[in-house]
Amino acid sequence: MDSTIHQRQITVDEYYQMGAHGIIGPEERTQLIEGQILKMSPVGSEHAAIVDVINRLLQGQVGDSAIVRIQNPLHLSEISEPEPDVLVVRSRDDYYRSEHPGPKNVLLLIEVAKESLRFDTTVKMRLYAQAGIPRYVVVDVGNRTLIDHRHPNIPAGEYDLVEELHPGQQISFDLLGTALPVESLLLK
């Protein structure tokens, strides 16, 4: 008897069918990563507050030139559809009503991390780099730093430029045409 265990990856379409048939309930917080359904941790008050602050800062800066999406799906591939905390995408008249944005639509992606820091800086970083996401920022709540990933190296699944930023420094976003104090994204 073969004792090898074989896992089967599910597709985004199958994932949505599971939701439509009640296999995954509407109250469950899940995301599809590399064909695996992963439960997401509950959103704590500090995490929610930081996401709200970032949303307000970005909305005020991008205006109508882009769309800021909060904890909504990003269609990376047929087997991966994460729900990043903050996603800034190219503006579209239909606000992506007909489909979730894909990598080519992304201008900036931000994850707020405390317990998920290791996952966000390894698994998700690799997925985002392989998909060609141009700018990926991790808000490291525990260490009060930002980890800024730029210039995706698609074949290697990593970013060529990774910079750790601390309070007292600034982070600049080309799409905003301005720099923001690091502490403004960390709730001082």
N, C-alpha and C positions, 0 to 999 in steps of 0.2 A: 504494500500500500504506500502510495506517495504521501509523505508527510509535509510536503511543501505547501505553504499557505499562499494562495493567490488572491490579491485584492483587485477589485474592479473599480476603476474610476467612473464616476458618473458625470454626465455632461450637464451643461447649463440648462438645456431643454428638459432633461429628466428631473433636474432640481426644481424647476418651475412646475412640472407636472406633479411632483410630490407635494408642493404647496397647494396646488389647485385641488388635489384629492384629499387634503387634510392630513397627510402623512407628516408634514411639517406644519405645525399650527401657526396661525398669524401672530400669536404672542411670543413665539420662540424667536430669539435673536441668533441667526445663523449666517454663515457666509460659506461660499464654495471656494476652496483653495486646493488646487491641483487634484480635482476630482473627489475630494473628501469634504463632507459637510462638517464644519466646525462650529461648535457653540461659542457664542461671544459672551464675554463677561458682562454682568450688569454694569450700566454706566453710573459711576459714582458722582457725587455732587461736584467734587473738584474737577474731574474730567469734563463734566457737562459745562461747568463754568468756563473752563479754558477754551472749549470748542465754541461757546457762545461769544467770548471775547474775540477770538480769531475771526469768527464769522462777521462780527460787527466791524472789525478793523478792515477786513478785506472788502466787504460790501461797500464801505465808504470810499475805498480806493479804486475799485474796478468799475463802479457805476454800471453802465450798459455795455461796456466793452467785453465783458466775460460774465459767466454765470458761476456763482458760488453755490456748491451743493454740499449738504451736511448729511453724513452717514447714509448716503445713497449708493446703489451699486455702480461699479465700474466693470464693464465687460472686457476682461483682459484676454480671454481665450475661450475655447469651447469647454474648458474644464476649470476655469478660475473666474470668479466674480466676487471679489472682495467688496466691502463697504467701508471705504476710508472715512475717517472723521471729517476731513475737509478736502474738497476737490474743487479746483478752479478750472473750468473748461471753456472752450471757445463758445462765444455767443451763437445761439441758433434761434430763429423765430419760433420754432415749435418747442423750445426748452427740452428737447430730447424726449418728446412724448412718444415717438414711434420706436425708439430704441434707447438703451442706456449708452452713455458715452463710452468710447473705446480709447485706447492709448493715443491715437492721433489727435483726439480732441483735448487732451489734458495739457494744461499750462503749468499747474502746480498741484501737488498732492501732499497733504499733511496728516500724519497720524499722531495722536496724543497717547503717550505710553507711560505706564507705571509698571503694573504687573506684566503687561504684554511687551515690554521693552526688548527682550531677547528675540521674541518671535518677529517683532516689527523690524528689527535691525538685521535679521538673518533671512528668514523665509520670505517675508513680504518684500524686503529690500531686493532680494534676488528676483522675485516675480516682477517687480516694478522695473528693475534694470533690464531684464530680458524683454519686457514689453516696450522698452524705449521711453518710459516716462521721463521727461526732461529734468524735472526738479522734484525731489522727494525730501521733505523735512520731517524729522521725528522730534516732537516736543517731549523731552525726557523729564517728566515731572519730578521724579525722585531726586535726580541730580541737578535739577534746575538749569538744564542746558538745552540747546537745540543742536541736532545733528543734521547738517545740511548736505544732501547728496546731489551732485550735479554731474553731467556728462555721462550718461549711461553707456556702458560697454556691453552691448547686447549679447555677443557670443559668450563672454565671460560671466554674465549675470551679476555684474557689480557696477559700481560707479567709480569713474576715474578720479573724481574729486570729492572728498568727504572732509568736512570741516566741522569741528565742535565749537559752538559759540556760547559765550557765557554772559550773564548780566553785566551791563556796562559796555557791551559791544552792540553792534547793529547788524541786522540782516537786511540785505537789499534784494528786491524782487524786480527784475527787468519789466515784468508786466505791470507793475505799479508805478515804476519810474521814481521810486522813493525808497528810503531805508526806514526800518522800524527798529526801535530799541528791543533787544532780546527780551528784557523783562516785561515788555508790553504783551508778549505772547505767553508769559508765565504767571500772570496775575501778581506781579511785583512780589 
